[in-house]
Amino acid sequence: MATSGDPAYPNDTGFALKGWQTCEPAIKDIVVEGNMAIAMGNVYFRDAKGTEVKVDKTFGYRRDASGALKIVLHHSSLPYTPPPVVGQK
């Protein structure tokens, strides 16, 4: 089992520690407004067995005073899966 390597969090088996073999981004849209931009889309991760996991991603960027692009927002989540409706198969 992968661990964080940080003794303060010995049981951390977070998403980034899963041993992904490939990572393929699929950007859906980029919106640029002044010195800021938002990029949204998905990233597809594959493990050693070929199992694929789709992750929703959002990144926000801003150019600083020197013109360097900085990440000011990062959000990741698994896509929403609605629960089954009671009484339906």
N, C-alpha and C positions, 0 to 999 in steps of 0.2 A: 504494500500500500504506500502510495506517495505521501510524503509529509512536507510541511512547509520548510523544514530546515531551521525554523526559528523556535528555539526551546520555549519561548513564551506561548507558543501556539502548537503544541505537539500533535494535536488531533486535526489540524487543518488539512482537509483533503479537498479543498476548493476546486472550482471549475478549471482554473488555470493549471492545476497540478495533475490533471487526468492523463497526461502522456499523449496528447493529440499528435497524430502523424501528419495531417494536412489541415490547412486553414484556407478557405476560399471566400473572399469577399464578393458580395453582390450589391453594389450601391444602387439604390432606387432613385434617389434624388439628392441634389445639392442646391441649397438656396444661399445666395451671396447677397449681403446687405451691408454696404459700406466696408468697414474693416473686419466684419464678422461673417462667418459661414456656418451652416448646419448641414451635415451629411447624415442621411438615414438609409438604412438597408438591412441586409442580413449578412451573417457570416456562417459558413457551413464548415463544421469541424468533423474530421473523421479519425476514429481511433485505429489501433493496430488490427482490429478484426473487420474494419470497413464500415462499422456502424457510424451513421451520420447524425449529427445533432445540429439543428438550425437555431441560430441565436439572432434576436432582433438587436440592432445596434444603432445608436445615435451618438454622433460626435459634434461638438461645437468648437469652432476655432476662432481666434482673434489675432490680428497682427498687432504686435507691440510697437512702441515708439521707434524702434530700430528697424521695423519691417519684418521681424522674425514671426513666423506663424506658431502660435501656442495653442495647445488643447486646453479649453476652459470648461468643457463638459464631456463626460463619457457616461453612457448608460448602456447596460446590457441586460437582456431578459429573455427567457424562453417564451416563445409565442403562447398566447392565451389558448387554452383548451377548455371549452365549456364543459361543465359536469353533465353527466347523462341526465336526461329528464326522467323523473320518477314515473314508472308505469309504461315507459316506451322502451322498445328493444332496439 
